[in-house]
């Protein structure tokens, strides 16, 4: 079944102007364009539009959405990543909403909230607290210290959401006995590397070395094993196999 631009706009809640713009930048092309210029979209185009809108909810730029979809042709894999990222955002929003509700409750009772509760879910202090144990371990074991004084909270949340999506997928792959050479696992590593490379240079070899470090370091291994038994080993083997192939 084919749908007109008007029908797609109504179904998806977007505008005709937006759909034309998506076509112009190569993000979403119609299945068919007739000689008189009418544009028609099929089921595959609707599915791609759905994924685009999921990414928009995650505040992805259009360029980043196009790159993400081009790099991950597997729709199910892509949807699972989006689910994990949206879930991470949901948890953060729920914390902020809880803080807001508590603030309203205190205001109605003309009571003061504790300063700790007042900013729960809002400031960078939470990230500093989250990184405290890791920083202590790195200082004691490797004489290395993370910079927690100049945190970009927005970027940290974005990184956490992407890492959650990657780890969730790898944990599921391990539970399902998916080979580390499976195309979905390889694709997951490629996408994860592409994300990491936006902030600092890291190639397949460096990622494999990092994964080996997480396996051999007690603190980081425990973090991964807490999510799924054997996950640290699985990621390490997958990363090393990937590095050997590229």
Protein Blocks (a to p, Z undefined) as FASTA:
>chain_A
ZZdfklmmmmnopafklmmmmmmnomaccfbdcfkopacddfklmmmmmmmmmmmmnopa
fklmmmmmmmmmblklmmmmmmmmmmmmmmmmmmmmmmmmmmmmmmmnopacdfklmmgo
kamklmmmmmmmmmmmmmmmnopacdfklccfklmmmmmmmmmmmmmmmmmmmmnopafk
bmklmmmmmmmmmmmmmmoccdfklmmmmmmmmmmpmklmmmmmmmoghklmmmmmmmmm
mmmmZZ
